[in-house]
Amino acid sequence: MKFGIRFSDFGIRSLVVMGVMVWASTSVFGMATRYKYSASQGGRPVYKMDYSVTKPSGPTGDVHLSTKIIGEGRNEDIQVVLRANHHFKSLSQVTKNKKDRFKWRVNLKNTTATAHWTDLKSKENKTFSFDFPKNGYPIQVFIYMLQQPEFKSQSADLQLLVPPNGFYGIAVKTLGDEAINVRNKSILCHQVEVGLSGVIGAIGPKYMFWIDSKTGVPVRYLDGDVVVDLVSAK
């Protein structure tokens, strides 16, 4: 199904990098974890990202994921809520980038999603519904699912929700372990490759992630000459 948008229209770099940060979430109940990342291109800082995960106080309750990005032509605030079983519940996003300026809210009930969309350039508002596939996730959720026991150390084909209501097939593959240097420290990591699935994915760009094998924290993301490194975690 086509929706008249291209994957690049909403920044594949920002979409994918936000998703991998979800991998850093912990299973400890009632715990809030915050991560700070810095992105550079050719050694020049281009944006900073603040990502946090807040767990419920017990085995039931919602999980809250928060992503905020500030930088050159970038201003994004994305809030995602998951149910206790890790299923998607809702999303609220405000994007005020140089190219993209919009806000939207999405709520999922059974297999039907209802969205409220506002184009911040034209001030156009619209409310609509669309089918949400079983393997569909907003970018902030799909890699979160990969940390669950049934997904670990496996490849997966998922449907990635891209504003306003398009889904793109994403192939996620674990390549193996590799030691890398991040801020003058050698870290043994699981290397993960993410790209579009199908024929397009075979010739399209790949996005590489390095996940600390001991802590499960994403320490680096690479897309061409854009490098995103972990600065702090607490």
Summary of the structure (lengths in Angstrom):
residues: 234
radius of gyration: 17.0
end to end distance: 41.5
largest distance: 49.6
contacts: 705
relative contact order: 0.17
helix: 13%
strand: 56%
